Amino acid sequence: MRELVAGRLLAASAKHSFDPLTDIDWDAPLADGLPFLADHRQSLYGTPLWDRLSPAQRLELSRHEVASMASVGIWFELILMQMLVRHAYDRDPRTQHVQYALTEIGDECRHSVMFARLIDKLGCPAYGAGRSAHLLGRVLKTISTGPETFAAALIAEEVLDAIQRESMADEGIQPLVRAVNRIHVVEEARHVSYARDELARQVSAASGRQLAVARLVIARAALVISRQLVHPGVYAAVGLDPAAAASAARTSPHRRETLRWAARKLVASFDELGLIAGPGRELWRRSGLV
């Protein structure tokens, strides 16, 4: 079964892969007045702070929130590439399973360059993850060997995928952002299939003790990833107090609903595998994803 899945994904990659450097018109000017992210997906939407923002500030906030998510995307793709290299390191390179892992690494390299070009085009900083998250990512990419490897990948991929999938179909969003999202959504669909298949296999093979540890690591990853999507510096860029705005977003019922919406498929599949249970459930609650 593992080889059948990998073979199908390799065939799909051969037919439907992109080169963002040539498949996106990076020289085209940004469209005047169009947001970079829909209002209802911005982190402060539905809060008193949002009501006080001018239309220009809301537009600028959308620019910086997209840049922040792209920057976090690069951070996690760098982690994922290293985990995939470690996954392939101990396995037979003649198998289609390993060959797809290498193919996905190539995809993620191109995605990281694409996101970097997008951030530069938007004229925003490369916000990245916070210091503690950066250090935790260093640990995860170094020690993960079991279900937490592909579970963490799915958390990052599926939450962003839901937002990007909606955005790429919205003609009211900047064409450049839609083009970037389209490429990422098409290629990430294969990565999600690969990760889901391997995660289910690893969960079924894990001991009770291994699963208990994995549940905690996965829950911690969910909390860290959800908290990194919007860097506090984004709020400073539109004239807001970063700490106050971050707190408003974190406690916003609308923001929590957006996160639950984005994670709905992920949470359903993890529930089915028994990965959201035990002491880690509180971390999932704090993440806003459940």
Summary of the structure (lengths in Angstrom):
residues: 290
radius of gyration: 18.8
end to end distance: 31.1
largest distance: 58.9
contacts: 960
relative contact order: 0.16
helix: 75%
strand: 0%
